[in-house]
Each structure stands twice: as structure tokens, then as C-alpha cells.
Amino acid sequence: MNKILEVQHIEKSYRENKAVDDLSFHVNEGEILGLLGPNGAGKSTTISILSTILKSDAGKINVFDLPLESHINEIKGRLGIVPQEIAIYEDISAYRNVAFFASLYGLKKNELEERVMNALAFVGLEDKKNDAPKTFSGGMKRRLNIACAIAHQPKLLILDEPTVGIDPQSRNHILSSLKRLKEMGTTIIYTTHYMEEVIDADRVFVMDEGKVVMEGTPRQIFSRVE
């Protein structure tokens, strides 16, 4: 099985606090990996490093068989990133939001239009394409955030707490969308602090104090903590 991501001994500290501590793992192509742990476990810092938002203090990361540090622009073009904080423009339409982010990856004209509508349809917002996100619920905004991240059809999708603070219907929609994206060939990494949200992951890493303290399939993880 091909490794789409390999992390080797990465570390990240904020003054006296070591947020990520000698962390190593890999992600296979086409799988869903859930990072599970409490707030402050190092999940978001890890995601920020993988998303190229932060730089690790030590260690190596290969993505698509390329060293992240020396091929950052090439790698970023094949990533989809959904941050924990909603990153959309509230006063322009849902369509224009997705079109703007898709255009950053070089999509133009007819291809751009098709990809934008496909992304909006995928998250169930095609009928809201002309509406401004300031009129949306929190769950709809998070779904739009995902549409903005997938319109360019990334090979690796990275999501940080994609269901935080939203209604159960939107939460279920997002989690089912991740399964559908996997079926379409996307590799997915996402973080959560809810055990029930990793039930459909292929593998789960439980993090605490910047380290992976437990790993396995959801069934294996659940059996150990019961």
C-alpha cells in the first residue's frame, strides 16, 4: 500500500510547552485517518504543520513521496485544507467563495464553473449558491468551508475539528461526506475529540501531550477504552 504521507520524529514547541513531541506516523493512500484526543493534545499543531501553516522545529515530512520542506508549493497544490476556524467571506455568495479558492489552484472558466457547482452539490448547498454565508447556520458555513477545500479535487484532504460547534444534522452530513470522498479516491486526515466521530475511520491515532499514545482500528481503540 502506497504511503501518501510519512511523518518522522517531528517536534514543535511554544516556549516551555512542547506541543508535538517526537511524533512519527504514516498515512496510506486512500484511507481515512482520525486523530483523536482532548484539547491541548497537539492535534491542531500537527495538522497545522502538515498543512504547511506551521514549520516543525525538528523532524522530516514526506508528502506524495516529496520532502515537504523543499517542495512546499508543489505539495500545497495537491492538498485540501479545512481549518478549525471557518475561513470564508461572509458578504459574497457561496458560489463566489468557492470560485475564489478554486481559482487559487489555477482553475479557470468552464472547468472552474463545473468544479464549483460540483463542490457545492457535494456539500448540499447548490440551492444556496447565490446566498451570502452571513445568512447561513454554523453547520452550513462549515459545509461551505469544505466545498472551498475540495473544488480543485485534492489528493489529500486535511481537516481540523470539522464538526466543532455545529448541529447534529450538519455533523452527520460532514462525516458522511468524508466517507464519500474516500470512495472517490481522496485520502483524508481529520481531528476530533469525540470518539463517535472516528467510527468510520480506517485507523485512529489517540494523541495526548503531543504524542500518539494509542493506535489501531476504531474497534480496537474502543475495546481498549471501554
C-alpha angles and dihedrals in degrees: 000000000000119000110226092182132025123184118192123192098320121179134187128180135185105204105296095352119089103207095178117029120195093316120184130173142125137223122215122224112267099015135115115233119193121202106205127187147108125284110287094028093120097256097124093044090052091049091048090053092048090047090054091242091115131030119226120237092225142359136054135272127195120192121184086356090300127115106250095216096057099033101039098134094047091048095046090058090063097044130090114204127195109183124206090244110066108253108197137112109255098201102050126070124275088246093054091047093056092040091053095053093042091052089059087069093054099262112150142184116325095011090048093051093049094047092047093052092045090052093048091048090049092058093040098250103110091112089054096051094117096044125097116242091234085078093051130099118245091259093052090050090053091050089051089050088057092048089055089053098048105040091094090051100240121205091219123037119195120192128182113205093329094180101044115136099358137121121269094250093056091042092055090045092054094047092048089048090058090056091050091049090053090053087054091056102264120141111221137199120181138166130222140154093214116093093206090060094065096052092105096044118111091223135009129207115198109209131198131164092359096306138096103248097174136014138179143094117321090257092052092048094047092049091055096051099042 
